[in-house]
């Protein structure tokens, strides 16, 4: 009887040892590292060309004393229209032109909405730029996307004139494209500025003589601008008797496409790695 018990204990002990050896061998096999295998290279990401462009623009305006504002993309009718001097019945409210979400709300079609938020938040005097995404019912083509980026600029103070607007945008294009770059202001219309002007800069490639980049005109469009309409100042609780201001809105995508000599701004949003990798 005693002999049988000892024999079975021995067997159990032996089985335990075998099991331990097997698990140890399995662990060693699993954890073995072959230090001669070449490592996997990490593929670090990089900034999108639109972000690079936005940062260059921000750097210039921050160095001119502007702060950078960020704001919402879905806006109420007040910020999209009323406060920007676009009353009910104005064609700019047409559902054909704008993406409405629910009643009373629409995707912003321009960064000009941030003018109002910024003035309400900070009062006057103030200087700010607001880069951001905007949405329009535009059919995609080489120069249009239904979603694109703008940067708004606003300067409000005592005694601000059109000369300050011209000087600021001239300085901006000098820093972005080089000191020889010229600006040109063409009369235009925006409900929220009076007077209003489209701004062009002389082509950075040909200097104004005409080439493929500027479509032989010598000039490239930068965006819209003008003196802030008194109704807009009033809507944002700024006294137009004391303060005046200028504003501008520039298209980041088109400027980016020109600088990098892209024929089609849609390339910027196709997420084709072969294209994006060129901006490392
Ligand atoms: C405006 O959006 C005005 N808010 C600009 C402004 C601001 C005027 C402040 C006065 C005071 P406009 O619609 O022209 O203006 O657009 C400005 C720029 O956005 C254009 O010059 C262009 O570069 C860019 N843009 C317009 N539509 C598109 C689009 N569908 N795709 C890509 N870029 C576009």
Boltz pocket constraint, residues with backbone or C-beta under 6 A from the ligand:
constraints:
  - pocket:
      binder: B
      contacts: [[A, 109], [A, 110], [A, 111], [A, 112], [A, 136], [A, 138], [A, 143], [A, 144], [A, 145], [A, 146], [A, 147], [A, 148], [A, 149], [A, 150], [A, 152], [A, 153], [A, 190], [A, 193], [A, 196], [A, 197], [A, 221], [A, 222], [A, 223], [A, 224], [A, 225], [A, 226], [A, 247], [A, 248], [A, 249], [A, 250], [A, 251], [A, 252], [A, 253], [A, 254], [A, 255], [A, 265]]
      max_distance: 6.0
